[in-house]
Amino acid sequence: MNILIVDDSDSSRLLLSTILKGAGYVDPLCAGSAGEALALLDDRCRKYDLPDIDLILMDVVMPDMDGIDATRLIKADHRLRDIPIIIVTVKDEAASLERAFEAGAMDFLAKPVNSMELRARVRSALRLKEEMDQRKARERELEALTRKFEQLSNQDGLTGVPNRRCFEDAFRKEWLRSRRDGTPLSALMIDIDCFKAYNDTYGHLQGDLCLRRVAEAIVDALKRPGDFAARYGGEEFVALLPCTDLAGALSIAGLIRSNVRAAAIEHATSPVADLVTVSIGISGVVPNMDLEPETLLAASDAALYQAKSAGRNRVEVRPPV
């Protein structure tokens, strides 16, 4: 436990340090002024990311800045606000004590300091600091677990891309944003051709690997931060392209097909090609108040059906109805 003593009196700093070392605490850090203490705290925050000071003993009357103003500054700093501060003051400074507690001090010691009282108050403050640190550690662990759960609940466990639930949330938000801004929004429905035959020929483990590689090929084709790909279900994927008209969507679809072809996934029983291929349906629109979001996805799905009916391994476009 690291303790910082802030006092402009050499003799006071020496007395407090001697009592604390006699009680088994490591050699306390010392500052001869409030300004020096604030600089020391800032330096240690930069060096250790988080402050490694567990308690501050702060004198009230100091020349450059009094201990109460220093306490107020420390408590206003998000890096330092959890460090308990014990104000050290003479007995007739009742008004100063009230100001000190308002500034954020947790306790006080009267001068001249009684060694037994000092040890007791320091022990109590450090126990409280330890409990606060443990509580914050538990809160951080819980927050990390919550973030992990949210990530898993929005992620397809097989391919690692977002799942349908995550896509539907993103789609609703993007539709509203595009409607507000008056910008085009395109959607691509992507289906692996003859995937049942692939599973029957190579087995489900290879089928899972095929899904992962196709997912990678799709994601690699989406270059902009706002572009979004997800697994829609089974062997079907969906890509959402904000601020993209049909010409741009066709370009992305071509890149996806090129990436899948470059993956060179053998498919000996496909009637389309000797490698895995995809069919893609595209639709695009500038959202407005007269259109429902579902019309865009329905049109993309209809375009996909048209691509599959026309022989697969191709791209078809259909406007929303």
N, C-alpha and C positions, 0 to 999 in steps of 0.2 A: 504494500500500500504506500503510495507516494503522497506526502503531505507538503504543501507550500505555505511557508510563513511569510506574511507581508507586513513589515513594520519598519519604520525609519530609524528606530532605536537599535543600535548594535547590541546593547545589553539585553533588551527584550528578546531579540532574535536568538541570542545565545542562551538565555534562560529557557525559552520554549523548546529550543533544539535539544538542550541537555535533558530536560524532563522527558521528552518523547523518545530520545535514544535510550534513556534509562528504562523506559517501559517496553523496549524491544522493537521499536519502529526503526525502519531504515533511516539513514541520515536525511533529514528534511531538506527540501530546496528552500532557498531564502531569496527574498527580494526586498530592497531597501526603500521602494516607493511603489505606488499604484501603477505608474507608467511602466516601471521595470517588470512588474508582475504581469501586466497585460501583454507586454512584448514577449516575455518568457512563455506564457500560455499559447500565444499565437505561433511561436516558433515550434513548440512541441506538437501542436496540432498539425502543422505542416510536415513535421518529421515523422510522426507516428500515425497520421491520418485521423485518429481519434485521440483526445487528450488523455495522457497517462497520469493525470493528477486526480487523486481520490478525495482530497479534502483541502480546503484553504482556511487558514487562520488569518483573519484580516483585521489589522488595527484601524481605528476610525480616524484619528487625527494624524494626517501626514501632509507634508508641505505642498506637493504639486497637485495632488488630487486626493480627496478624502476617501476613506474605505467604503463609504456608502455609495458614492458615485461609481467607484470601481466595481462594487457588487452589482449595481444596476447594469453596468456595461457587460459584465460577465453573464448575467442572466438573460441579457438581450441577444447574446451570441448563441445560435443553435448548437454549436459545437461544444459549448461550455456550460450550458444552462443546468445540466444535471449534477454538476459538482457542488456538493454541500459546502456552505460557507459559515464559519463560526466567527462572529464579530468579537473582537477583543477591545474592551472599553473600560474607562474608569466608572466607578459606581454612580456618580452624580450626573450621568449623561442619559437620563430617561428619555428625553426628546430625541436624542440621536438613535437610541434603541428602537423607538417606534419607526423612525425613518428607515432604519436598517432592515427591519422585518418587512416593511412595505417594499423595499428594494429587492428582497428575495433571500435574505439571510435566514438560516434555519435555527440558529442558536447563538448564545453569546457567553462570553467569559468576562468576569470583572477583574480589573487590575487593582492591586497586585495579584498575580495569578496564583491560585492554590494548586499544587501539583496533583493532589488526589482528584480535585474537580476537573482539572485539565484532562487527565487520563480517562475519567468517566465520560466526559462529553465527547472526546475524540473517539472513544470506543463505540459510543452510541451512534455517532455520525457515520463512522465507517461501516458499521453494521447495516445502517439504512442504505448507504451507497451500494454495498454488496447486494442487498436485496433488490434494489432498483436495477442494477446491472444484470442480475439473473432474470428479472422480469422482462427486461428489454431483449435479452438473448432469446427467451422463449417466444416473445412476440415476433422477432426476426425469423425464427424457425417456422413459426406458424404462417407468416407471410410467404416464406419460400415454398412451403408445402401447398399453400393456396394457389400461388402462381403456377406451380408444377401441375396441380390438379386442373386448373383452367386450361393450361397448355395441352394436357392430355385429352381433356374433354372436347377440345376443338381440333384435334389432330387425328388423321387416319392412322391407325396403329400399324398397318402394313406398309404403306408407301411413305409415310412421314409428311405428306402434304395435308393441308386443312381438309376437314371432313365436310359433309353436306350441311350439317348444322352451322358450322362456322361460315360456310359460303353464303347460306341464306341470310345470316346476320349482316355480312359484308355487303351483300347484294342490295338489301333494303336501304342501308346507309348510302351506298353509292348511287342508287336510283334517286333518292331525295336530293343528294348533292348535285347530280347532273341536271335534275329538273330545275333546281334553284339557279344554277349557273348557265343553263341553256346550252350544255355541251353534249356531244354524242356519246353514247354508251353502246358497246358491242359485246355480245356473248357468243362463245364457241362451245358447242356440245361435241365431245370427242369420244369415239367408241373404237375399241380395238377390234379389228375385223376377225371374225371366225375364232373368237377366243374359246368357246366351248370345245371346238375341235383341237385347239392348242392344248387345253387341259387334258383332253382324252388321249392325246398323243404323247405328251411329255410329262404328265402328272401335275398334281396341284402344287408341289414345291417349286417346280420350274415355272408354273403359272404365276405363283406369287412373285418370283424373281422378274418375270416378264412385266407384271404390273408396276413393280418398282422402277424398272428401267424406262418404261414408257412415261411414268410420272416425272422422272428426271429429264427426259427429252422435252416434255411440255414446259416444265419450269425453266429449263435453259433457254427456251425460246422467248420468254417474257422478260424483257430487258428493263422496263421502267419500274420504279418503286411501287406505283399504284396498281400495276397489273396483278391479277390474282388468279391462281389455279387451285382447284380442289378435286378430290375424288367424289363423284356424284353418286356412285353406287355400282357394285359389280365391276365390270370392265369399262365403265363410263366415267369420263372426267369432264370438267367444265372450266372454262377460262373466262374471266371478266376483264374487259379492256376499257377503262375510263378514257374519256377524251379521244376516242378512236372511232373513225367512220368506217364504212364497209371496206374501202380500199385498204386502210390500215389493218383491219381485221383479216382480210384475205392474205396480206403479206405475212402476218403472224401465223396464220394457218399453214401457209406454205413452208414456213420455217419449222413448224412442229412436225410436219410430214417428213421434211428433210432430216430432222434430228432423229426421228424414229427409224428412218431408213438407214441412217449412219450407224445406229446402234446394232444393226445386222443381227437381229434375233431370228434364228432359224425357225421356219414354220413350214415343214414339208407337206402337211396335209391341207394347206390353205388353197382354195381354188383361185385366189386372187394373185398371189405371188409366193415365192419360196422364202420370203422373209415376212416378219410381222409388219402389218400396215394398219393405218387408222383411217376412219371416215370422220369427216367434220361437217357439222351444220352451223351456219353463221346467221345471225340476225343483228341488226343495229338500229338504233333510234335515238332521237333527241327526246328524252322524257318530257311529258307535259301532263297537265291536269286531266286530260281526257283519256289517258292511257293507264292501265293497271300494270304494275311491274311484271306480273305473270305472263303478259302477252309477249314480252321479249324472250323469255325462256321457252314458252310454247312454240314460238316461231323458230327458234334455234333447234328445238327438238324435232319439229316438222322437217326442217332442212336436213337434219341428220338422217331421218327416216328416208328422205328422198335420196340422199347420197348412198345409203345402203341398198335401197331398191334399185338404184341405177348401176349397181355392180361393185360397190365398195371402193376403198382406196381412192377417195376423191373428196372434193369440197363442194358443198352446195350452199346457196344463200336464199333466204326467204325473209321478206319484210314482215314486221308484226301486223296482224290483222286488226 
